[in-house]
Amino acid sequence: MEKLTVRPMSLSDLNEVCAIENASFSIPWSRNSFAEALADENNFLFVCEADGSIIGYADTWCVLDEATITNIAVREDFRSRGIGAMLLKEALDEAKRRDIVAVTLEVRKSNAPAIKLYEKFGFESAGIRPGYYEKPTEDAVIMWKYNL
């Protein structure tokens, strides 16, 4: 089995991160968007490596004492192996270190595996954003976690 490591993302990771982003989302973030996020001290981004290759990443953005998980993605050939859980745990641990008291995210209503993962980590549904996603149009489930 490959050795898995979660660590802070760096600019040198962006080629692999963008490849995962482009394969995972119908409206992907640009390389420049990731570079800007890395330069912003209110963001914290992590990657998961398997034997030196990036296989997943997470991006979280903070405002005051709240955080938004903007992206979690795992390379298709590594899904359903706990990589998303590792990245989510690291993001929540970093939020706690930064004295964040609440974390939110949006997830496609049809993304049952992600919703199940978030619920496992204590997130609860707080509402729906109708038509939030495009390509295809779909509602978003708004989820929150308190008391980190």
C-alpha positions as semicolon CSV with decimal commas, in nm:
position;residue;x (nm);y (nm);z (nm)
1;M;0,000;0,000;0,000
2;E;0,119;0,350;-0,081
3;K;0,232;0,590;0,192
4;L;-0,023;0,870;0,240
5;T;0,081;1,214;0,364
6;V;-0,132;1,524;0,421
7;R;0,062;1,851;0,411
8;P;0,011;2,220;0,327
9;M;-0,030;2,290;-0,045
10;S;0,244;2,482;-0,226
11;L;0,268;2,653;-0,564
12;S;0,468;2,359;-0,697
13;D;0,161;2,136;-0,642
14;L;-0,068;2,334;-0,870
15;N;-0,023;2,131;-1,190
16;E;-0,144;1,815;-1,017
17;V;-0,408;2,000;-0,812
18;C;-0,552;2,163;-1,125
19;A;-0,563;1,826;-1,303
20;I;-0,774;1,687;-1,016
21;E;-0,987;2,003;-1,010
22;N;-1,054;1,985;-1,385
23;A;-1,149;1,617;-1,364
24;S;-1,375;1,671;-1,061
25;F;-1,577;1,985;-1,130
26;S;-1,778;2,109;-1,428
27;I;-1,673;2,468;-1,354
28;P;-1,319;2,428;-1,220
29;W;-1,107;2,684;-1,042
30;S;-0,820;2,824;-1,247
31;R;-0,454;2,786;-1,157
32;N;-0,456;3,157;-1,077
33;S;-0,747;3,111;-0,834
34;F;-0,548;2,850;-0,643
35;A;-0,236;3,071;-0,648
36;E;-0,439;3,361;-0,507
37;A;-0,585;3,136;-0,237
38;L;-0,235;3,020;-0,140
39;A;-0,121;3,381;-0,108
40;D;-0,415;3,476;0,118
41;E;-0,344;3,418;0,488
42;N;-0,718;3,366;0,545
43;N;-0,705;3,046;0,337
44;F;-0,552;2,716;0,431
45;L;-0,501;2,452;0,167
46;F;-0,382;2,094;0,207
47;V;-0,286;1,817;-0,032
48;C;-0,273;1,444;0,018
49;E;0,019;1,265;-0,144
50;A;0,059;0,896;-0,223
51;D;0,419;0,803;-0,293
52;G;0,499;1,157;-0,410
53;S;0,190;1,214;-0,629
54;I;-0,090;1,452;-0,533
55;I;-0,412;1,252;-0,504
56;G;-0,641;1,504;-0,335
57;Y;-0,669;1,851;-0,187
58;A;-0,882;2,070;0,036
59;D;-0,926;2,448;0,052
60;T;-1,076;2,635;0,346
61;W;-1,136;3,010;0,374
62;C;-1,176;3,194;0,706
63;V;-1,357;3,513;0,797
64;L;-1,333;3,613;1,162
65;D;-1,430;3,302;1,362
66;E;-1,606;3,113;1,080
67;A;-1,466;2,905;0,796
68;T;-1,597;2,783;0,463
69;I;-1,468;2,464;0,306
70;T;-1,463;2,571;-0,057
71;N;-1,320;2,257;-0,219
72;I;-1,236;1,900;-0,138
73;A;-1,147;1,674;-0,429
74;V;-0,981;1,336;-0,466
75;R;-0,835;1,184;-0,781
76;E;-1,088;0,939;-0,923
77;D;-0,864;0,634;-0,890
78;F;-0,820;0,704;-0,516
79;R;-1,184;0,769;-0,421
80;S;-1,363;0,564;-0,154
81;R;-1,037;0,502;0,033
82;G;-1,071;0,759;0,313
83;I;-0,866;1,032;0,143
84;G;-1,151;1,285;0,161
85;A;-1,188;1,207;0,532
86;M;-0,815;1,265;0,589
87;L;-0,832;1,601;0,414
88;L;-1,152;1,704;0,594
89;K;-1,001;1,610;0,931
90;E;-0,690;1,817;0,859
91;A;-0,903;2,116;0,754
92;L;-1,112;2,090;1,072
93;D;-0,802;2,050;1,289
94;E;-0,649;2,363;1,133
95;A;-0,977;2,552;1,184
96;K;-0,967;2,456;1,551
97;R;-0,604;2,573;1,579
98;R;-0,719;2,907;1,438
99;D;-0,999;2,935;1,696
100;I;-1,273;2,892;1,436
101;V;-1,608;2,819;1,604
102;A;-1,816;2,718;1,300
103;V;-1,747;2,568;0,958
104;T;-1,983;2,567;0,660
105;L;-1,986;2,421;0,312
106;E;-2,214;2,362;0,016
107;V;-2,244;2,026;-0,155
108;R;-2,442;1,906;-0,455
109;K;-2,770;1,755;-0,338
110;S;-2,694;1,442;-0,545
111;N;-2,348;1,390;-0,391
112;A;-2,458;1,132;-0,134
113;P;-2,105;1,004;-0,054
114;A;-1,986;1,356;0,033
115;I;-2,297;1,433;0,239
116;K;-2,248;1,108;0,431
117;L;-1,883;1,199;0,497
118;Y;-1,974;1,546;0,622
119;E;-2,245;1,406;0,848
120;K;-1,992;1,156;0,989
121;F;-1,779;1,456;1,089
122;G;-2,072;1,630;1,261
123;F;-2,200;1,858;0,985
124;E;-2,575;1,913;0,975
125;S;-2,795;2,030;0,690
126;A;-2,907;2,390;0,738
127;G;-3,095;2,452;0,415
128;I;-3,093;2,441;0,038
129;R;-2,961;2,691;-0,220
130;P;-3,188;2,630;-0,521
131;G;-3,005;2,611;-0,854
132;Y;-2,669;2,694;-0,692
133;Y;-2,464;2,469;-0,919
134;E;-2,438;2,487;-1,298
135;K;-2,346;2,227;-1,560
136;P;-2,577;2,063;-1,462
137;T;-2,804;2,293;-1,267
138;E;-2,857;2,150;-0,921
139;D;-2,947;2,256;-0,570
140;A;-2,680;2,283;-0,302
141;V;-2,721;2,149;0,049
142;I;-2,585;2,402;0,300
143;M;-2,416;2,228;0,592
144;W;-2,272;2,362;0,917
145;K;-2,057;2,223;1,195
146;Y;-2,032;2,400;1,531
147;N;-1,828;2,338;1,845
148;L;-1,504;2,229;1,687
